[in-house]
Amino acid sequence: MTKATKEVKKHHHIDCYAEPDPSYEFELIHVKGQTSTNNVLIDKEMEYSQDNSYSLKRTCEMYQWVEHRKEEKEGNRKRITYSYTREWCENKVPSSGFMEAGHNNPDATWPMESHTHWQDNVDFGQYELERASIERIGKANTTEEWTNSEYNQLQTVLNKWNQNTLQMKGFAPFFA
C-alpha cells in the first residue's frame, strides 16, 4: 500500500469532470469529485423511496433471547455457565438448542428482512461507476441525520407494522 500511495503522489490530482487522459490508462491515479444520479431508489416492501442516493439500506431486527456461554477453569475442572439476555437481532436466533428452558423465541416468519438496494447508474463526473465502486463509496446518512420530511415519510410506513415485534433501526439512505 505504501508503494501505491507513493505512485499516486507522483501524478497530478485529476478532476472527475476533465476529459479522460489516455496517458493515465492502467496507472494509479487520484480523482476528486462528486457522485450523482438521476434515478430514484425504491424499497417496495417498505413503500419508501429516496432520490439522489446510491444505496438504501433497510435493517430489520427482532427482540429475542440470546444465550451466552462462559467457561471457567477451576483447577483441573472446567465449569460452564449460561446466561440469557434479550437483544435486538437482525437474524433469527433459534432457542430450541438453548441449555436452559424458559427463554423461547418466536418461530414466526419475519414480515420482512434486512436488505440493501443499490443504484444501477451512478455518475462520477465524466465517468459511470461500476457496481463494485458504488459499493465502496463513503458516508451513510442514518435516520438521525434525516430532515423532518424524510423522517415523517418513514414514520408513516412504520405505523403499518407491529412495532412490538419488529423494529426498524438504521434505515439508511446513502446520498450521492
N, C-alpha and C positions, 0 to 999 in steps of 0.2 A: 504494500500500500504506500510505503514511503516513496518508492520509485514512481508510482503513479502520480502522487502529489507533486513531485519534482517535475515530471513530464508536463502536467497541466500548467504549472507556473511558467514553463518555457514559452507557451503560446499566449497570445492575447486573449482576453476575455471577449467572448463573442455575443453580440446582441441577437436574440432569437428572431428579430424582425429583419435582420440583414439578409441579403441574398446568400444562399449556401455557397461556400468557397470550396471548390473541388480539391484544393491543396491540403485540406484538413481531413480528407477521406481516410478512414482507418487510423486516425490519430485520436488521442485522448484530448478532449477539449473541455472548457468550462463555458457553459451557455447560461445567460441570465435573462429572465423574462417572466411573463405571467401566463398561466394557462387560462383557457376559456372554452366554453361550449355553448351551443345554442339549443341543445336538447334538454328535455326535462326528464329527470329520473322519477319513476313511479313505483311505489310499493303497493301493488293491487290489493294484497291481503289487508293492509292497514288503511287503504284508501288515502294515502298520503303521497304528495308529490313535492319535488324540490327542483328549482331551476338553477342553472349555472353551478352545478355540483358534479364532481367526477365520481363520487361514491355516496351511497346511502346505506348505512348500517343499522339493522334492526336487531336489538338484543332482547331476547325473551328469557325470563327467569322464573322459576317456581320456588316457593318457600318449602324446604324439605329438611328432613332429618339427615345428618351426615355422621357417620361413625368414624371415630379417631382411635387408633391403636397405639399403645405406648408400651415399649419393652424396657424392663429394668432388670439389671443383674444384681442378685443378692448372693454373694459367694459363688458357688457352682450352679446355682439355680437361676432360672430365668422367670421373671414374673411379667405377665401380660395383662394390662388393664385396658378397658374400653370406656370411652366417654362419648356422649352424643350431644350435638348442638343443632339448632335449626339455622339454616343458612339459605340465602338466595343462590340458586344454582342454575346455570344455563343448560345443563344436561340432566336427564332423569337419573336419580340416584336410587338403584334398586335396594329396597330394605329387606327383602326376603333372606338375604345372606347375613344380616346383622347378627352378632353374637348374643345380644340381649333383646328380649321381646319388649313390645310396648313403644317402639319407635317406627311406626308404619307410615310409609309414604304412599300417596295415592297411585293407583295403577292407571289412572285416567290418561287418555290421549291428550296431549297438549293442543290447544286450539291453533297454535302456530309456533314456528321455530325461529331461532335467530337466522338471519340471512343478510348478506351484503349484496347490494345491487351496484354494478359497475357501469359507468358511462362507456358507450362504444366509441364516441368521437370526441376527443379532447385535443384542442389545438394548442400549440406552443409556438406562437409567432408564425413563422413560415412552415412549421412542421406539424404533422399529425402524430401524436404519441401512440405507441403500441400499448397493448394491454399490460404487459409486464412493467412498463414505465409508469403507467397510470397507477398501478397498484403500489408503487413505491413513492408516490408523491406525499409530501409532508403532513401538514397540520389538519386535525379534525376539529370541527366546531361541535361541541356537545350541547345538550339541551340547556345547560347552564348559560350558554353564550347566545341563545336564540333571542330574536326580537319577540315582542308580545304577540304579534300576528302569527309567527311560526309556532310559538308555544300553544296558542289558542287552537290552531288547526290540529295539532297533535292531541290536545286535551279532548277535543270533540270526538276523535277516533277512540281514545282510551275509554271514554264514557260508555262505549258499546260493549266493553269486555268486563267480566267479573274480576275486579282488581284485588279481591281477596286471595285468588289462586294464581293470578298472572300479573307480574309486574314488568312494565317496560322501563328498563334503565338504559341510559346511554344511547337512545335512538339518535344516531349521529350522522348528519349530512356532512360530507367533506366538500367544502366550497372550492371551486376552481379559481 
